[in-house]
Amino acid sequence: MRMKNHRQEGPKGSPYITPEGYRTLHDELTHLWKVKRPQVTQAVADAAAMGDRSENAEYIYGKKQLRQIDSRVRFLMKRLNELKVVDRKPTDRSRVFFGAYVEVEDEEGSRFIYRIVGADESDASRSFISIDSPMAKGLIGRAEGEEVAVRRPNGTTLFQIVSIKY
């Protein structure tokens, strides 16, 4: 597992997360603490045993890695305590709420499917959008067939909700 380069302050906005998102963050914390940190600690100890630390690249790089790991571990421990896992589907599944997969169609007829998730798990490559994003804010509470105007950097775009799934 490769350590991602994250900003260290928590995402602003809603503290909600899906069970999958929570599990991913928890698994990252476990991996860093139980696997990665001990490996790097051993590498630093081995490098330190080689002698002069001031010009020892392995030692210097290892110490930097440890600082990054420790910083990420502190962030994850704090963030996991703040998050609220949303593990129930809404009673009204005809409307868009947290966790929904929403298919929308724009004015040109292009269709997109987005999943509304927490800020910690938003991922453009998977079309997971934060509940705090303009698109999600426009979709929340709406039903199939409704039109939503979303402000984007290049202007306002109209979308029609095609389907909602949980």
N, C-alpha and C positions, 0 to 999 in steps of 0.2 A: 504494500500500500504506500503510495507516494504522498508525502505531506504537502498539502495544498498551501499556497501562499494566501493567507486570509488577512483581512483587516482585523485588528484585535478588539475593537469595540463591537458590541452586539448590534445586529440590525435594528434600526429604529422601527417603531410601529407595533403591529400586533404580535403577541407572544405565542400565537397558535402554530401548531405543527401536526403533521399527519403521523400516525404510528410508524410508517416506513421512514419518514424523515428523522424522527426521534431515534429510531434504531440505528440509522446510518451515523448520526452524530455520536451516539453511545459506542458503536463499534469502532469508530475512529479514535475515541478517547481510550478505549480498552487497548487497541493496537498500539497507540503511541506509548501508553504507560507500561504495558506488559511485554511488548516486543521491541519496538523501535528505540525507546529510551535505554533499556538495558544493552542493546547492541551498540549504540553510540557511546554509552558510558564505558563499555569494554574497549572500544576502539580508542577512546581518549586515554584510558589507562595504559593501553599498549603503546600509544604514541608517546606518552609522558615517560615511559620506561626507557625510551631511546635516548634520553639525555636532554640537551639544550632545547627548551620549549620555545624560546623567542624566535627561532627560525624553523620550527617544525610545522610544516604546512598541515599535516594530518591532525596534529594536536590543535592548532588554531582553528581549522575548519570544524573539527569535532566539537570544540567548545561553542562555536557559533551555532552548530546544529542543536546542541543541548539547550541553548538559550531559546531557540525557536520552538523546540518541542515543549519546553516548560511553559513558554508563553501560551502556546496553543492549548496545552492541558489545562492551564488556569482558566482560559477563556471558555473552553468546553464545559468544565465543571460548573462554572458560574452560570453559563447559558442554559445548560440542561436543567438546573434548578429553577430557572425563571419560566421555562416553556410550559405550555398547557397542551397536552395531547388531545386532539379531537378524534375520538375513535368511534363515534356514533354517526350514522347517517341521519340527515334531517327528516322530520316527520313529513314535511311537504317536499317531495322529491320532484315536483313539477317546476320548482324554482331553483335558481342558482344560489348555492351556498358554498361554504368552505369545503374543499375536497372534491368538488364537482369537476367532471370533464365536460367542457362546453364546446360544441361545434358552432362556429359563427361563419357568416358569409359577408364579405365586404361588397361595396358598390360595384366592383368590377366582376363579381361572381366568384372570386377566389374564396376557398374555404380553408379554415384553420381550426384545429382542435387544441384547446388550452385546458390545463388542469390548474385549479386555484389551490395554492398551497401556502405555507408560511414563508416568511422572508428568508429563513435559514435554509430552505430547500428549493428556492426558485432556481431554475435551470433552463436557459433559453434553448439549449440544444435538445431538450426533451419537451419543450413547450410547457414547462411548469412555471406559472406566473405567480408572483407574490400577491397575497390578498390586499396588500397596500398599493399595488400598481394601479395606474389610471384605468387600464382595461378591466381588471378585476373589480374595482370600485364601481365601474359602469355596469358590470354584469350582475353583481350581487342583488338578489331579490327579484330578478327579472325572470320571465317565463319564455317558453318556446314561442317563436313568432314575433316577439317584441324586438323593436329596433333600439340600438344603443349608440349614442354619439360619444366617441372617445377622442380626447385631445391628444395629439401626437406632435412630435417636433416639427413635422412638415404640414401641420394643420389638423383639422377635425375630420375624422373618418366615421362613416355610419356603418354599423354592423347589424345584421339580423341574426338572432339566435335560432339555430337550426335544430339542435338537440341538446339535451342535458342528461348525463349519466353519472351514477355514483358507484 
